[in-house]
Amino acid sequence: MLKCQGTRFTLADTDDKPTHIRTLCAWADHDTVGTVSLADASFARYGRDIPLDRAAELTAGLRHDARTAVSR
């Protein structure tokens, strides 16, 4: 199972109070658990989120690439 969620936050110690955007994805199955935090500076500059479907695609690709068979 793979789930993604966008988060939006503002740093308290800045004068212009820009909004920062972070997309978080997580997965879990019978033998692994993983999380990925995605950010795109060009998107964040204009207050846009990374689309959740794109974040899910990137995370699924990372999960696929990172998995390796275990020799028994």
C-alpha positions, 0 to 999 in steps of 0.5 A, spaced: 500 500 500 502 506 498 499 513 500 501 520 499 499 527 502 501 534 501 503 538 507 504 546 507 507 550 513 510 557 514 517 558 517 515 563 523 522 567 523 521 570 516 519 577 514 515 575 508 512 568 511 513 564 505 509 558 505 513 551 504 510 545 501 513 538 502 509 532 499 510 525 503 509 518 501 509 512 505 508 504 503 508 498 507 507 491 505 509 484 508 516 485 509 518 493 508 516 500 510 518 506 507 517 513 507 519 519 501 519 526 502 519 530 496 520 537 494 521 541 488 524 548 489 521 551 483 514 549 485 515 551 492 517 558 490 510 559 487 506 556 492 504 549 488 504 542 490 507 536 487 501 533 484 500 527 489 499 522 483 506 524 480 509 523 487 506 516 488 509 515 481 516 517 483 515 513 490 513 507 486 519 507 482 524 508 488 520 502 491 521 498 485 528 500 484 530 499 491 527 492 492 532 486 491 531 479 492 534 475 498 538 469 497 536 463 501 
